[in-house]
Amino acid sequence: MSGAGAPTTAPVDCSDLRVAVVAASWHRTVMDGLLDGALRACADHGVLGARVVRVPGSFELPVAAQALAAAGYDAVVALGVVIRGGTPHFDYVCAAATDGLSRVALDHTVPVGFGLLTCDDEAQALDRAGLDGSHEDKGYEAAAAALATARVLAEVGAAPPAGPRVDAGAAPDLG
């Protein structure tokens, strides 16, 4: 099981953080589970009212995550699922989404929770989606990782590069 060796840490207080969750729309059942897990992690860490933005697919996650990071969110959680098919399309989408999300985190000094499932089949995705009967809850794990990292960055005094930071009410409408 891929979850073997995962850290077991108690939620930390992140009630002062602005958090956004960007979620793809493909594979609705899996995505609903991932999103529920991410929002549960936010609540467990004291984050109420995390902003949820939906995009068409996993390829679109980085550009939305970039806009949210630039809008001043302290953490962004990216959720998606790509299921292998019979063409190289799987490899291109997985690589582009992974590279793009990494770039967002580094360019903006904003943690991006990596909740992108890259699975060989739908059964693997369902087993990681945090649904009843799933063995893993990758949406929860991605959000918890982003929140813990945001708290660490705040403690070490890391600040995002100079750029527009807006209050919660003035964030651009992304969905």
C-alpha atoms as one frame of an Amber mdcrd trajectory, in Angstrom:
protein
   0.000   0.000   0.000   1.332   3.422  -0.944   0.315   4.950   2.396   2.801
   2.839   4.348   5.223   4.986   6.323   3.037   8.083   6.306   3.689  10.443
   9.231   1.164  10.564  12.015   0.900  14.115  13.247  -1.853  15.866  15.136
  -3.554  18.791  13.418  -2.049  22.187  14.199  -3.987  25.426  14.594  -4.238
  27.081  11.197  -7.320  29.179  11.938  -5.469  32.337  10.924  -4.599  31.044
   7.444  -6.397  31.715   4.177  -6.742  28.430   2.313  -8.018  27.603  -1.149
  -8.797  24.206  -2.627  -8.746  23.799  -6.397 -10.344  20.611  -7.644 -10.693
  19.051 -11.074 -14.088  17.890 -12.289 -13.290  14.602 -14.060 -14.236  11.372
 -12.224 -16.858  12.968 -10.007 -17.137  10.219  -7.381 -13.384  10.210  -6.772
 -13.228  14.000  -6.792 -16.107  14.329  -4.323 -14.216  12.040  -1.940 -10.965
  13.972  -2.340 -12.709  17.297  -1.817 -14.564  16.043   1.260 -11.271  14.818
   2.723  -9.513  18.126   2.046 -12.306  20.126   3.659 -12.346  17.771   6.653
  -8.595  18.334   7.095  -9.151  22.091   6.914 -11.803  21.877   9.620  -9.579
  19.658  11.791  -6.867  22.341  11.526  -9.276  25.153  12.435  -9.708  26.512
   8.916 -13.317  27.439   8.351 -14.523  28.685   5.015 -11.752  27.404   2.760
 -12.401  28.651  -0.744 -13.260  25.924  -3.244 -12.638  26.435  -6.948 -13.474
  23.840  -9.601 -11.600  23.532 -12.904 -12.332  21.194 -15.817  -9.437  18.754
 -15.393  -6.082  18.057 -13.772  -4.188  19.866 -16.532  -5.866  23.097 -15.421
  -4.891  22.760 -11.740  -1.575  24.688 -11.962  -2.956  27.839 -13.561  -5.779
  28.086 -11.020  -3.363  27.315  -8.169  -1.081  30.067  -9.450  -3.906  32.605
  -9.499  -4.910  31.648  -5.954  -1.332  31.843  -4.678  -0.926  35.247  -6.336
  -4.197  36.385  -4.727  -2.646  35.938  -1.291  -3.818  32.548  -0.072  -1.479
  31.059   2.532  -1.965  27.513   1.244  -3.483  25.969  -1.852  -4.641  22.372
  -2.077  -4.735  20.895  -5.584  -6.958  17.869  -6.156  -7.286  15.831  -9.312
  -7.237  12.343 -10.746  -5.723  11.052 -13.968  -6.420   7.448 -14.925  -4.122
   5.707 -17.379  -5.574   5.037 -20.786  -4.225   3.546 -23.968  -2.263   6.597
 -25.145   0.622   8.723 -23.814  -1.899  11.432 -22.843  -1.734  10.167 -19.230
   2.018  10.824 -19.048   1.721  14.326 -20.488  -1.090  15.416 -18.179   0.568
  13.947 -15.069   3.928  15.554 -15.851   2.443  18.951 -16.734   0.245  19.082
 -13.633   3.045  17.925 -11.323   5.622  20.316 -12.756   3.159  23.195 -12.788
   2.078  22.725  -9.186   5.702  22.500  -8.044   6.476  25.715  -9.887   3.552
  27.508  -8.232   4.756  26.522  -4.766   8.337  27.596  -5.425   7.547  30.777
  -7.367   5.060  32.046  -4.762   6.504  30.521  -1.564   3.042  29.109  -0.939
   2.563  25.449  -0.060   0.570  23.518  -2.614  -0.962  20.324  -1.281  -0.416
  17.651  -3.895  -3.665  15.729  -4.130  -3.241  14.573  -7.717  -3.995  10.875
  -8.029  -2.173   9.207 -10.916  -3.711   5.757 -11.166  -3.667   2.797 -13.509
  -7.404   2.213 -13.135 -10.521   3.533 -11.463 -10.301   0.983  -8.627  -6.950
   2.465  -7.532  -8.447   5.959  -7.572 -11.473   4.906  -5.536  -9.193   3.201
  -3.004  -7.356   6.506  -2.414 -10.344   8.866  -2.515 -11.311   8.727   1.172
 -14.684   7.165   0.448 -16.358   4.493   2.565 -14.255   1.399   1.960 -11.203
   3.341   0.694  -7.862   2.440   2.248  -6.481   5.974   1.929  -7.715   9.552
   2.075  -5.392  11.494  -0.210  -7.541  14.635  -0.146  -7.165  14.823   3.626
  -3.427  14.079   3.404  -2.811  16.757   0.752  -4.636  19.426   2.743  -2.963
  18.451   6.019   0.475  18.605   4.366  -0.219  22.044   2.871  -1.477  23.379
   6.202   1.445  21.993   8.196   3.868  23.466   5.676   2.102  26.843   5.743
   2.428  26.862   9.520   6.169  26.046   9.246   6.673  28.833   6.687   4.891
  31.288   8.973   7.073  30.244  11.905  10.335  30.638   9.977   9.216  34.018
   8.684   9.078  33.016   5.035   7.122  35.489   3.008   5.907  35.155  -0.540
   7.620  37.283  -3.180   6.367  40.852  -3.399   3.140  40.966  -5.298  -0.535
  41.567  -4.870  -1.946  40.318  -1.549  -5.615  40.900  -1.087  -8.064  40.355
   1.697 -10.538  37.446   1.613 -13.315  39.610   0.216 -11.262  41.000  -2.643
  -9.909  37.735  -4.099 -10.463  37.353  -7.826 -13.447  35.214  -8.793 -12.040
  31.942 -10.077 -15.176  29.867 -10.019
